[in-house]
């Protein structure tokens, strides 16, 4: 059921037109998923380990992140490619329980009447079989939106490595960091909440193999992640969390996955809750 009072939702993540300027360079405009991180571009449940998306790529990046975009992408040669986009920016709250949380600033284009411009650039290397290296820089001209009196810019930097060997061994590593500016005259000071710098990183080794007598493949993984998030207490300060996740994915079919993992979470300072426990899930891509 979809409607104003219904429990459902319809969201359009991708709707763009593309023109080939030549075989190596392209112009693209429309609604697009921003090319930053690993999960933002490819986030279907059968494509990543663990029941839940990792917190670094949900709180810091924040996936899934779609905007109205216009820009260029293409190949530079020798395994290098690029993206250069002008896009609608975030409108991050500066008061309340979601203050200075980048994820809460996504307006998903449909509500983009309070956004300033942003610019994104990415360089990616795929010149070695199974390897992807990428770095992305995103500049928000005014991350608080245009409805208030504040003028505060922000920078997001992200870099990752993703390697898959033919033997089934794999390794992922990612780092992301926000630098949020302030406008104290307008009452915008993320430093008062420990939010002027928000960062996170993780490393994830894995091994995927065929089961032989049983259909499909099994993948086992471990992940260590560290990130900044609100403590959910009355002052809503940002503190550092870290978490270890161990588990497996079972793919009876490439587009179907069953998942199990156990997580141990810890916070460096007092928080409302630390989440230890089991996650069990099933997902499919269609």
C-alpha positions as CSV (number, residue, x, y, z in Angstrom):
1,X,0.0,0.0,0.0
2,X,1.5,3.3,-1.1
3,X,0.0,6.7,-0.4
4,X,-0.1,9.6,2.1
5,X,-1.5,7.4,4.9
6,X,-0.2,4.1,3.7
7,X,2.7,2.0,5.2
8,X,4.6,1.7,1.9
9,X,7.1,3.8,0.0
10,X,8.1,4.2,-3.6
11,X,11.6,5.6,-4.2
12,X,13.3,6.4,-7.5
13,X,17.1,6.1,-7.1
14,X,18.2,6.2,-10.7
15,X,16.7,8.2,-13.6
16,X,19.2,9.8,-15.9
17,X,20.1,10.6,-19.5
18,X,23.6,10.0,-20.8
19,X,25.3,11.2,-24.0
20,X,28.6,9.8,-25.3
21,X,30.9,12.7,-26.1
22,X,33.3,10.1,-27.6
23,X,34.0,6.4,-26.7
24,X,35.9,7.3,-23.5
25,X,34.0,10.4,-22.1
26,X,30.4,10.8,-21.3
27,X,27.9,13.5,-20.1
28,X,25.3,12.4,-17.6
29,X,22.3,14.2,-16.0
30,X,19.4,13.2,-13.9
31,X,18.8,11.4,-10.5
32,X,21.9,9.4,-9.7
33,X,23.5,7.5,-6.9
34,X,26.7,9.4,-6.0
35,X,29.9,7.4,-6.8
36,X,31.4,7.3,-3.3
37,X,32.3,4.3,-1.2
38,X,31.6,0.7,-1.9
39,X,28.0,0.1,-0.8
40,X,26.6,3.3,-2.1
41,X,26.8,2.2,-5.8
42,X,26.3,-1.5,-5.2
43,X,24.1,-2.1,-2.1
44,X,21.8,-5.1,-3.0
45,X,21.9,-7.6,-0.2
46,X,23.6,-10.4,-2.2
47,X,26.6,-8.1,-2.9
48,X,28.0,-7.5,0.6
49,X,28.8,-9.5,3.7
50,X,26.7,-9.2,6.9
51,X,23.0,-8.8,7.5
52,X,23.2,-5.0,8.1
53,X,25.2,-2.5,6.0
54,X,28.4,-1.6,7.9
55,X,28.0,1.6,10.0
56,X,30.9,3.4,8.4
57,X,29.0,3.5,5.1
58,X,25.6,4.3,6.6
59,X,26.6,7.0,9.2
60,X,29.6,8.6,7.6
61,X,29.1,8.4,3.8
62,X,25.9,8.0,4.1
63,X,24.6,5.2,1.9
64,X,22.3,5.0,0.1
65,X,22.8,8.6,-1.2
66,X,21.0,9.8,-4.3
67,X,21.0,13.4,-5.7
68,X,20.1,15.3,-8.8
69,X,23.3,15.4,-10.7
70,X,24.9,16.7,-13.9
71,X,28.5,16.0,-14.9
72,X,31.1,13.9,-16.7
73,X,32.5,10.4,-16.3
74,X,35.0,8.5,-18.4
75,X,38.3,6.6,-18.8
76,X,41.7,8.2,-18.6
77,X,43.7,5.2,-19.8
78,X,46.1,2.8,-18.0
79,X,43.3,1.5,-15.8
80,X,42.2,4.9,-14.5
81,X,38.7,6.4,-14.7
82,X,37.0,9.5,-13.3
83,X,33.7,11.1,-12.2
84,X,33.1,14.9,-11.9
85,X,29.6,15.8,-10.8
86,X,27.7,19.0,-9.8
87,X,24.8,17.8,-7.6
88,X,22.2,18.9,-5.0
89,X,23.7,19.0,-1.5
90,X,22.7,17.9,1.9
91,X,20.4,19.8,4.3
92,X,21.8,18.6,7.6
93,X,19.9,19.5,10.8
94,X,21.8,21.7,13.3
95,X,19.3,21.3,16.2
96,X,17.5,18.4,17.8
97,X,18.3,14.7,18.0
98,X,19.7,14.5,14.5
99,X,21.9,17.6,14.7
100,X,25.0,17.4,12.5
101,X,24.2,13.8,11.4
102,X,25.0,13.7,7.7
103,X,22.6,10.8,7.1
104,X,19.7,13.0,8.3
105,X,20.5,15.6,5.6
106,X,19.5,13.5,2.6
107,X,16.4,14.9,0.9
108,X,16.4,12.3,-1.9
109,X,15.7,15.0,-4.6
110,X,11.9,14.9,-4.1
111,X,12.3,17.4,-1.1
112,X,15.2,19.3,-2.6
113,X,13.8,22.8,-2.1
114,X,16.3,23.7,0.7
115,X,19.6,22.5,-0.8
116,X,22.7,24.3,-2.0
117,X,25.1,23.0,-4.7
118,X,27.8,20.5,-4.1
119,X,30.6,19.2,-6.2
120,X,32.0,15.7,-6.3
121,X,35.2,14.3,-7.9
122,X,36.3,10.7,-8.0
123,X,39.4,8.9,-9.3
124,X,39.3,5.2,-9.7
125,X,41.9,2.5,-10.7
126,X,40.9,-0.9,-11.9
127,X,44.0,-1.8,-14.0
128,X,44.8,-5.0,-12.1
129,X,42.4,-8.0,-12.3
130,X,40.2,-8.2,-9.2
131,X,41.4,-4.8,-7.8
132,X,39.6,-1.5,-7.3
133,X,41.2,1.5,-5.8
134,X,39.3,4.8,-5.5
135,X,39.3,8.2,-3.8
136,X,36.4,10.6,-3.7
137,X,36.2,14.3,-2.6
138,X,32.8,16.0,-2.1
139,X,32.4,19.7,-1.3
140,X,29.1,21.0,0.2
141,X,28.7,24.7,-0.3
142,X,26.2,25.0,2.6
143,X,25.5,21.7,4.4
144,X,22.8,23.3,6.6
145,X,20.5,24.2,3.7
146,X,19.4,27.5,2.4
147,X,16.3,28.1,4.6
148,X,18.4,29.2,7.6
149,X,20.7,32.2,8.1
150,X,23.8,30.0,8.4
151,X,26.5,29.6,5.8
152,X,28.7,26.6,6.6
153,X,30.5,24.4,4.1
154,X,31.7,20.9,4.5
155,X,34.2,18.4,2.9
156,X,33.8,14.6,2.6
157,X,36.9,12.5,1.8
158,X,36.6,8.8,1.1
159,X,39.2,6.2,-0.1
160,X,38.9,2.5,-0.4
161,X,40.5,-0.7,-1.7
162,X,38.5,-3.8,-2.9
163,X,40.4,-6.9,-3.9
164,X,39.0,-10.3,-5.0
165,X,41.4,-13.1,-5.9
166,X,40.5,-16.0,-8.2
167,X,41.0,-18.4,-5.3
168,X,38.1,-16.8,-3.4
169,X,40.1,-14.7,-1.0
170,X,39.0,-11.1,-0.7
171,X,39.8,-8.0,1.2
172,X,38.0,-4.7,1.6
173,X,39.2,-1.6,3.4
174,X,37.6,1.9,3.5
175,X,38.2,5.2,5.2
176,X,35.7,8.2,5.2
177,X,35.9,11.6,6.9
178,X,33.7,14.7,7.1
179,X,35.0,18.1,8.0
180,X,31.9,20.2,9.0
181,X,32.4,24.0,9.0
182,X,30.8,26.4,11.6
183,X,29.0,29.7,11.5
184,X,28.9,30.7,15.2
185,X,27.2,34.0,14.5
186,X,24.2,32.0,13.2
187,X,24.5,29.5,16.1
188,X,26.0,26.7,14.1
189,X,28.9,25.1,15.9
190,X,29.4,21.3,15.3
191,X,32.5,21.4,17.4
192,X,30.3,21.8,20.5
193,X,29.0,18.3,19.9
194,X,32.3,16.8,18.8
195,X,30.9,16.7,15.2
196,X,33.3,19.1,13.4
197,X,35.3,16.0,12.3
198,X,33.3,12.8,11.7
199,X,35.3,9.8,10.5
200,X,35.2,6.0,10.2
201,X,37.1,3.1,8.7
202,X,36.9,-0.7,8.4
203,X,38.8,-3.7,7.1
204,X,37.1,-6.8,6.0
205,X,38.9,-10.1,4.9
206,X,36.7,-12.8,3.4
207,X,36.9,-16.2,1.7
208,X,34.2,-17.5,-0.7
209,X,34.1,-21.0,-2.1
210,X,31.8,-23.6,-3.8
211,X,30.3,-26.2,-1.5
212,X,30.5,-29.2,-3.9
213,X,27.7,-31.6,-2.8
214,X,25.4,-28.7,-1.8
215,X,24.3,-26.1,-4.4
216,X,25.7,-22.6,-4.3
217,X,28.6,-21.0,-2.5
218,X,29.6,-20.1,1.1
219,X,31.5,-17.0,2.2
220,X,33.0,-16.4,5.6
221,X,34.1,-13.0,6.7
222,X,35.3,-10.9,9.6
223,X,35.2,-7.1,9.9
224,X,36.6,-4.5,12.3
225,X,35.0,-1.1,12.0
226,X,35.5,2.2,13.9
227,X,33.3,5.2,13.4
228,X,31.8,8.4,15.1
229,X,28.1,8.4,15.9
230,X,25.7,10.2,18.3
231,X,25.7,8.8,21.8
232,X,21.8,9.0,21.9
233,X,22.0,10.7,25.3
234,X,20.4,14.0,26.2
235,X,23.3,16.2,24.9
236,X,23.7,14.1,21.7
237,X,27.4,14.3,21.6
238,X,29.3,12.3,19.0
239,X,31.6,9.6,20.3
240,X,33.7,6.9,18.8
241,X,32.3,3.4,18.4
242,X,34.2,0.2,17.3
243,X,32.7,-3.1,16.4
244,X,33.9,-6.6,15.5
245,X,31.6,-8.6,13.2
246,X,32.1,-12.3,12.3
247,X,29.8,-14.4,10.1
248,X,29.0,-16.0,6.8
249,X,26.9,-15.6,3.7
250,X,25.3,-18.6,1.8
251,X,24.4,-18.1,-1.9
252,X,22.2,-21.0,-3.2
253,X,21.9,-18.8,-6.3
254,X,23.9,-15.7,-7.3
255,X,20.9,-13.5,-6.7
256,X,19.8,-15.1,-3.4
257,X,21.6,-15.0,-0.1
258,X,21.1,-16.2,3.5
259,X,23.2,-14.4,6.1
260,X,24.3,-14.9,9.7
261,X,26.7,-12.8,11.8
262,X,27.6,-12.0,15.4
263,X,28.7,-8.5,16.4
264,X,30.5,-7.1,19.4
265,X,30.2,-3.3,19.8
266,X,32.0,-0.9,22.2
267,X,32.0,2.8,22.7
268,X,34.9,5.0,24.0
269,X,32.5,7.1,26.1
270,X,29.1,6.7,27.8
271,X,26.3,6.0,25.3
272,X,22.7,5.1,25.5
273,X,23.2,1.5,24.2
274,X,26.0,-0.8,23.0
275,X,24.7,-3.4,20.6
276,X,26.1,-7.0,20.9
277,X,24.2,-9.9,19.4
278,X,23.2,-12.1,16.5
279,X,21.9,-10.9,13.1
280,X,20.1,-13.4,10.8
281,X,18.8,-12.4,7.3
282,X,17.7,-13.4,3.8
283,X,18.0,-11.2,0.7
284,X,17.5,-11.3,-3.0
285,X,18.1,-9.1,-6.0
286,X,15.4,-8.9,-8.7
